Amino acid sequence: MKQPDIVAPGIDILASYTPLQSLTGLKGDTQYSDFTLMSGTSMACPHVAGVAAYVKSFHPTWTPAAIKSAIMTSATPMSSRVNRDAEFGYGAGQLNPRKAVNPGLIYDMDEMSYIQFLCHEGYKESSIAVLMAEKSVNCSALLPQLGVDAINYPTMQLHMKSDQEPTVGVFQRTVTNVGTPQSIYNATIKAPKGVEITVKPASLTFSPAVQKRSFKVIVKAKPMASGQMISGSLIWRSSRYIVKSPIVVYSPQED
């Protein structure tokens, strides 16, 4: 999603503080401390980075996308009663380092996936080439990604196209089994009022370890008021794992 992907502690964090500078940095301030309490989203960043490094220590060959997926799909769900912006305020939920190490399934991506996504979003080929350190990028020559968002991401977001007609979005996803070799995952769908969510297939069977399975999620939403956002979820469950993906449907605020 375009909003926060994950939530981490960021309020009243006891943080190290350089004794070489005063607490305020203002001239005449003689207050110094080795530690101080600090708050804000910036204090959440070190926690997320630390958890990513923690997961990487267990899985040194995992890509950044795989690590991010593990952190997001294993997060502890939060409620819109805590933040009325819901997923746009807290993403997939509050990170859980212990579960992130063993997520069961991951949504992985390689470099080409990001290039295809940027092409799909309409970025100039020259701009993409600079970002990817490539001499040239030819979007028309790339195999098109299926699905409305053209990316293998742990979350799904449907942008309403009309306030008069239903909007339908098809999301193509592929998961890799990094858990129990012999396992079956069944889909559990939570759809808000006015939204139909279908998953095909509704069951994924894995035999050997590190095996991939693809599926598609069809989201059909009735027209909604400008600025409204509602959310549901897709949860893949096995006898051992719970892999959750938020699904958000929203109608942009009219100017």
C-alpha positions, 0 to 999 in steps of 0.5 A: 500500500502507499501508506505505512506498511508496518507499525513499530514502537515509536513513543517514549523510546529510551534512546542513546544521545551523544554527550558531545552536544547539549539536549537542545543544541542551543547556545548556552544549554548545559544539559547533557545526557547519555540517554533520553526519551524520544518519540515519533515515527522516526523512533520506529525506523530503528526498530523495523531496521533491527527486525529486518536484520534479525530476520536476515540473520536467520535467512541470509539468502532472502531478498529484501522483498522476502524479508519485508513480506515476512514482517508484514504477513506475520504482523499483529493485526490492529483495529481502526478503533486505535487509528481511524485511518485503519490500514492507511495509518498502521499498514499490516499491523504491529511487527512481531519479530519472532513470527517474522523469522518463520512466516510460512509463506513469502511474497518475493520479488526480483529486480525485474519485478520492480522495473515492470511495476514502475513501467506499469505506473507510467514512469519514464523509461529514462527515470527508471534507468537511473534508479536501476543503474541501467543504461536503458529500459524498454518498458514495451519489451518487458513481459507485462505483469498480470493484475491491476497493480502489476506487483507481487506484494503482500497487500492489495489496494483497489482504487475505485474508478467510479462513484456510479458503477462497481469497480472490479480488480484482479490481483495476481500473486505468487507465494513461496513456501518457506515453512513445512515442506508438506503443507496445505494452506486454505484461504479465509476471506474477510470482506467488508459490506459492499465488497465481494472477494474471491480467491482462486484457487482457495487452497494451495498444496505444497510438496517440497520445500521452497515451492511456489504457488500462484493464485488470483484475488478478485475484488468487486466493490460497490460505489462508495462516497468520496474519501471513504476507505474500507478494508478486509483481508485474505488469510492463508491458514495451514496447520501451523501458519497464519499468513495475512494480507490486508485488502483495502478499497478506497475512493479518493477524496474529491478536490 
